[in-house]
């Protein structure tokens, strides 16, 4: 039985597209992610978020940027959630929510500045830029903690829901700081 030409063509095209879609170096990024995340504050969360990251993650710099992008993305989602879906029942809850929205907004600004700094690293100003990035991510973490502090003395579902979401953002932000510190240390070793 002879296979029709159009069927051979389709099979050949499918084979080519499958080959093109496959990564040229399978496992390289996951190996880097795994070895980079092993000592992070939250290693399994680090691996899960960075190994599923859709952008490049082939260098420590890529990983630091990816970790900041993950943190920024989650902070944006929490901010949207807090501003559109959550309403406090008591005045104390409403004030805590409003303050938390402000804190998360500040965190997003600091994470955005960090991302810009990481995208434009230069040899002659590397140390200064890394210091800025570390300071801004640390400030973002402080803002996230301050958000939770505002719910002291508040009980109920709103507090537990906000705490769960903010804690998740704080964990990925902590991992982002770890990746930035790791990038800074690796640069120092290669001088």
C-alpha positions in Angstrom: 0.0 0.0 0.0 1.4 3.3 -1.1 1.1 6.3 1.3 -0.4 9.4 -0.5 1.9 12.3 -1.0 -0.3 14.8 1.0 -0.2 12.5 4.0 3.6 12.3 3.9 3.7 16.1 3.6 1.4 16.5 6.6 3.5 14.0 8.7 6.7 15.8 7.7 5.3 19.2 8.7 4.1 17.8 12.0 7.5 16.4 12.7 9.3 19.6 11.8 6.9 21.7 14.0 7.3 19.4 16.9 11.1 19.5 16.6 11.0 23.3 16.4 8.8 23.6 19.4 11.1 21.4 21.5 13.8 23.3 23.5 17.2 23.1 21.9 18.8 22.4 25.3 16.3 20.3 27.3 16.6 20.6 31.0 19.2 23.5 31.1 16.8 26.0 32.5 15.2 23.6 34.9 18.7 22.6 36.1 19.6 26.2 36.7 16.2 26.9 38.4 16.6 23.8 40.6 20.2 24.6 41.6 19.3 28.3 42.1 16.2 27.6 44.2 17.6 25.0 46.5 18.6 27.5 49.2 15.9 30.0 48.7 13.6 30.9 51.6 10.8 28.9 49.9 12.6 26.4 47.6 9.5 24.5 46.4 7.6 27.7 45.6 10.7 29.1 44.0 11.1 26.1 41.7 7.4 25.9 40.9 7.1 29.6 40.0 10.3 29.9 38.1 10.3 26.6 36.2 6.8 27.5 34.8 7.9 31.0 33.9 7.4 31.5 30.2 10.3 34.0 29.6 14.0 33.3 29.4 15.5 31.8 32.5 19.0 30.7 31.3 21.2 32.9 33.5 21.2 34.1 37.1 20.2 37.5 35.8 17.2 36.0 33.9 16.2 34.2 37.1 16.4 37.4 39.2 14.3 39.2 36.7 11.8 36.4 36.4 11.5 36.2 40.2 10.8 39.9 40.4 8.2 39.6 37.6 6.5 36.8 39.5 6.4 38.9 42.6 5.1 42.0 40.7 2.4 39.9 39.0 1.2 38.5 42.2 1.2 41.8 43.9 -0.9 43.3 41.1 -3.4 40.4 41.4 -3.7 41.0 45.1 -4.1 44.7 44.7 -6.9 44.2 42.1 -8.5 41.7 44.4 -8.4 44.0 47.4 -9.7 47.0 45.5 -12.5 45.3 43.7 -13.7 42.3 45.7 -13.1 42.8 49.3 -15.1 45.1 51.6 -14.6 45.4 55.3 -17.6 45.1 57.5 -16.3 47.2 60.3 -14.5 50.5 60.2 -11.3 48.9 61.4 -11.4 46.3 58.6 -12.1 49.1 56.0 -9.1 51.1 57.3 -6.9 48.1 57.3 -7.9 47.2 53.8 -7.3 50.8 52.6 -3.9 50.9 54.2 -3.1 47.5 52.7 -4.0 48.6 49.2 -1.6 51.6 49.7 1.2 49.3 51.0 0.8 46.9 48.0 0.8 49.8 45.6 4.1 50.9 47.1 5.4 47.4 46.8 4.5 47.3 43.1 6.3 50.6 42.5 9.4 49.2 44.3 9.3 46.0 42.4 8.9 47.8 39.1 11.9 50.0 39.8 13.8 46.8 40.7 12.9 45.2 37.4 14.1 48.2 35.5 17.3 48.3 37.3 17.9 44.6 36.6 17.2 45.1 32.9 19.8 47.8 32.6 22.8 46.4 34.7 26.1 47.8 33.6 29.6 46.7 34.7 30.7 50.1 36.0 27.6 50.7 38.1 26.7 47.1 38.9 27.3 47.3 42.7 25.2 50.5 43.0 22.4 49.0 40.9 22.4 45.8 42.9 22.3 47.8 46.1 19.2 49.7 44.7 17.5 46.4 43.7 18.2 44.9 47.1 16.9 48.0 48.9 13.7 48.2 46.9 12.8 44.5 47.2 13.5 44.7 50.9 11.2 47.7 51.1 8.5 45.8 49.2 8.7 43.0 51.8 8.4 45.5 54.6 5.3 47.0 52.9 3.8 43.5 52.7 4.5 42.9 56.4 3.0 46.3 57.3 -0.1 45.4 55.4 -0.6 42.4 57.6 0.2 44.4 60.8 -2.8 46.6 60.0 -5.1 43.6 60.7 -4.0 43.2 64.3 -7.1 43.1 66.4 -9.3 42.3 63.4 -10.9 38.8 63.3 -12.8 37.1 60.6 -12.7 35.9 57.0 -11.4 39.2 55.6 -8.3 39.1 57.7 -7.6 35.4 57.0 -8.2 35.9 53.3 -5.9 38.9 53.1 -3.3 37.2 55.2 -3.2 34.2 52.9 -2.8 36.3 49.8 -0.3 38.7 51.2 1.8 35.9 52.7 2.0 34.3 49.2 3.2 37.6 47.7 5.7 38.0 50.6 7.1 34.5 49.9 7.7 35.1 46.2 9.1 38.5 47.0 11.5 36.9 49.5 12.6 34.4 46.8 13.1 37.4 44.5 15.4 39.0 47.0 17.3 35.7 47.3 17.8 35.6 43.5 19.0 39.2 43.5 21.4 38.5 46.3 22.6 35.4 44.5 23.1 37.4 41.3 25.1 40.0 43.3 27.3 37.2 44.9 27.9 35.4 41.6 29.0 38.7 40.0 31.4 39.3 42.8 33.0 35.9 42.4 33.6 36.4 38.7 35.6 39.7 39.0 
